[in-house]
């Protein structure tokens, strides 16, 4: 059996990172994060009319048509955190993508663990800001498919962070064993 560059310990976290990344992408780029439960005009001073569902980057009007937000309708913080979630998640996913064929030094695994933690935190902050937005202040909001995917992604990112610490410890032990 061939010896893998980083051992078999990488396969567990790589599965969780892949699942978390797919769920995060779905949650961040779809217009169904929050269900407003309303078919009336919502928050018309920001230009949003007849909103059925909202997401970090777009909203869905009654009838299922998706629109980009008008300027100033959603805080730039939500959109920035959404982008940060995708970027940090993509970096973590790419590291695990190449983990089976490239040997990485232990500090990179520690950095990857911190990236997974940062991704879980930014995912949670997007969730927080979406449910505390102006649209949800005016109506009663419920979890949409995107919010449910975000919760699952936060769980997977957190598990990946802990499991990557194990990969870091294994890589550190192998490095110390090679040095002796």
N, C-alpha and C positions, 0 to 999 in steps of 0.2 A: 504494500500500500504506500503511495507516495506521501512524503511528509509535506504538509501544508506550511506556507510561510509563517502564519501566525497560529497554527494549531486549530483544532476543532472547536476550541472555546469561542471562536468568533461567530460561529453559525447561529447560536442562540440570539445574541444581540443583533446580528445582521437581519434576522427575521423580524425582530421587534422594530428595528429602525426602518426597515422597508414598509412594514404595516403602518407605522406612525407617519411616515412621509406621505404615503398614499392617502391616508385619512386627513392629514393636514392640508394637502393640496385640495382635496374635495371640499373641506370646510372653508378654506380661505377664498377660493375662487368661484364658488357658486353663490347664487343669490337667495339661498334658503337657510340662512343661519338662524334667523328669528322669525317666527310666525306672529304677525301682529293681531290676528283674530279680528280684524276690522275690514269692512269694505267701504268705509266712509273716508272722507278727506282727512289725511293725517299730516300734521305739521306743515301747513300750507305756507308759512312764512319762509321756510327753507326750500320751497319749490317741490316738495314731495306730495304727490296727489294719488289717492286711491291705492295706498301701499298695502300689499298682501304679505310680502316677505321681504326681509332685508338681509344683506350680507355685508362683509367688510368692504367690498369694492363695488357692489351694485345692489339694486333692489328690483323686486318683481311687483308689477301692478296687477290689479284685478284682470283676469284673462290670461295670465301667465307670460306677459311680455316683460323681458328683462331690460332695465335701463341702467346706464352709468349715473352716478350721483351728480347733481348740479354742484357748482362751486360752493363750498362752505356748508353743505348739507350734513356731511359726516366729518367728524374731527380727523385731522391729518394724523393724529396719534394712532387711531385704529388702523388706518391704512398703512402707516409706517410699521406698526407692530406686526401686522399681517405679512408685510413684505419681509420683515426680520425673521419671522417664523419660517417662511419658505426658504430663505437664503441659508440660515443656520441649519435647517433640516436637510437641505440639499448637500451642504458640505459634509455633514455627518454621514449621510447616505453614500456619498461618493467615496469616503474613506473606507466604509465597510464593503463597498463594491470591489475595491482593489485589495482588500485584506487577505484574500485567499492566494493571491499571486505575488504580493510585495510584502517584505518584512518591514514593519514599522518600528521605530524606536519607542521605548516606553513613554517619553513625554508626549508623543502624538496621541497615545491612547488616553492620557490624562486630559489633554486638550479636547479630545473627542467626547469624553465623559462630560466635561464642562459645557461643550456645545449642546449635547443632548439635554442637559439641565437648563441651559438658557432657552432652548427651543420649547421645553415644557412650560417654562415661566412665561415666555411671550405668548404662547398659545392660551394660557390661562388669563393673561391680561387682555387679549382680544375678546375672550368670552366675557370677562367682567365689563369691559367698555361697551360691548354690543348690547348687553342687557341693562346698562345704565345710560343708554343713548336718549336723545330727545324723543325719538319715535316711541320708545318703550315707556317714557314718562307720561305720554299722552294716552296710551292705550295699554291694555293688558297683553303682555307678550308671553309666548310659550316657546319652548325649544323646537327649533326646526331640525331637519336632517343634518345640516351643517354643524349645529351646536352639539348634537349627539356624536357626530364624528370627531369634533374637537375634544370632547371629553375622553373618548377612546384614545385619541392621539396623545393627549396629555398623559394618560396612563402608560401607553407604550413608550413615550419619550422618557418618562421617569424610570420605568423598568430598564430601558436601554442604558440610562445613566449609571444605574447600580451595576448592571452586568458588565458595562465597559470598564468600571473600576476593577472588576475581576480580571478582565483581559489585561489591564495595566499591570496588575500584580503578577500575573503569569509572565508577561513580557519582561518585567523587572527581575523576576526570579531567574528567567532564562538568560538574561544579560549578565546577572551576577554569577551564574553558573558557568557561562562562557569565559568570563574574566578570570576565573580561578584556574 
